Amino acid sequence: MDRSNSNVYIHASANVSDSASIGEGSKLWINVQVRENAVIGSNCVISKDVYIDHEVRIGDRCKIQNGVSVYHGVTLGDDVFVGPHACFSNDKVPRAFNQDWVVIPTVVMNGASIGANSTIVCGVTIGEFAMVAAGSVVTRDVAPFTLVMGNPARPVARVDRDGNRID
């Protein structure tokens, strides 16, 4: 990580791997951890206590709020919002030790929003400008421009680019 880029702010308490890439204008706040080969785009805000695992990909202009865990295998598109304490998993059958473990990718498309305390189970795609309501557990793909909520998350409405219900 080239820390000489004056357009990037990294709080003194943040732990950022030298092999991570942080885009211009991005801000990493208190106690953020960014692991090896993670890529964070330009003009992102990574808030307090966020964990970004190795090789995670985060697009431009994303906002990830306090206490979020983004594990290996996750890709966030541009303009994605992730509310506080959301968690992205990467293992459908977690065990302390599993020699056959394989990362199951998760993709959040451009403009999507993930509500506070949501859990995104690995292997799903959340479509463009989709919205996941706070506290939801996403276990299957979410169509673009769709609001989902509940456990498991179910479609409840269509939304526009600003998140307003349109039906």
N, C-alpha and C positions, 0 to 999 in steps of 0.2 A: 504494500500500500504506500503510495507516494504521498506523504503527509505534507509536502511542500505546496500543494495546491491550496492557495489562499481562499478559494471559493467554497471549500468544504469545511464544515465545522464538526470537529470530533471532540466531545467533552473529555476532560482529562481522565475520568473514571471509565471510559469506554475501552473495551478490549477488542481491537480490530486486527485480524491476521494481516501480515505483510503481503500475502498473496490475494487478499480481497481487493475488489475494485469498487471505488465509490465515485459516483458521477458528480460533476460540477454542481455547486449550489446545494448539495445535500447536507443535512444536519443530523448528527447522531448524538443523542442526549445521554443522560446519566445512566451508567451501568449497562449500556448496550454491549452485546457481544456479537461480533461478526466473524464467522469461521472461515477456514481456508477456501479459496477460490469462489467465494460468494461474489455476486455482482449486484450492486445497487445502482440504479440509474440516476439521472440528473434530477435535481430539485426535489428530492424525497425528504420526508421528515420521519425519522426513526426515533420514537419516544422512549422514555425511561423504562429500563428493565426488559427490553426486547432481546430475544435470542434469535439469531439468524444462522442456521446450520450451514455446513460446508456445501458448496456448489449450488446453493439456492440462487434463483434469478429473480430480481425485482426490477420492474420497468421504471420509466420516468414518472415524476410527479405523484408518487405513491405516498400515502400517509399511513403509518403503522403506529397505533397508539400503545400506551403503557401495558407491559406485561404479556405481550404477544409472543408465542413460540412458533417459528416458521422452520420446519424440519426439512432435512435433505429430501430432494425429490419434488419440491414445490417451486412453481413458476408463477409469478404475479405479473400481469400485463401492465400497461401504462394506466395512470390515473386510478389505481385501485386504492380503496379505503379499507382498513382493517381496524375494527373497534377494539377497545381495551380487553385484554385477557382472552382473546380468541386463540384457538390452538389448531394447528394443522398437523394431522398424524401422518405417518409414513409406513405403517405396518398394520395389516388387517388381523394378524394373529401374533400379537406381541408375546415374546418370551424373553427372559433374561439372557439366555444364550440360545442361538439358533444358527447353526452353520450354513443352513440353506436360505437364510434371509435374503430377500430381494426388495429393493426400494420400489414402491408403487407410486408412480408420478401423479401429481395433482396440478391442475392448471386453473388459474383464475384469470379470465379474459379482461380486456381493457374496460375501464369504467365501472367494474363491479364493486359492490360494497358488502362487507362482512360485518354484522352487528356484534356488539360486545358479548363476551362470554360464549360465542359460538364455537362449535367443534366441527372441523371439516375432516371427515374420514377420507383417507387416502384413496386415490384412484378415480376421483371425480373431476369433472370440468364444470366450472361455474361460468356461464355465458356472459357476453358483453352486457354491461349496465344492469345485470341482475342484482337483486338485493336479498341478502340473508338477514332475517330479523334477529334481534338480540336473543341469545340463549338457544338458538336453533342447533340441531345436530344434522349436518348434511351427510347423507349416506348414498346419494345418487346424483347424477348430473342435474344441473339447473339450467333451464333454457334461457337464452338471452332475453333481457327486458322482463324478467319474471321475479316477483316477490315470493319468497318461500319462508315458512315459519313452522316451528314445532319440533317435536322429537318423535319420529324422524321428521325432517323438514318436508313440507308439502307445499305445492304451488297454491297461492291464495289470490293473486291478482297479477295483472300486467302493469308495468311501470314504464315511464318515459326516461330519457337520459338523466333527468334531474331527480328521479326516484319517486315522482308523483304517480299515484294510481291512475290508470287510464281506462279501467273497466271494473 
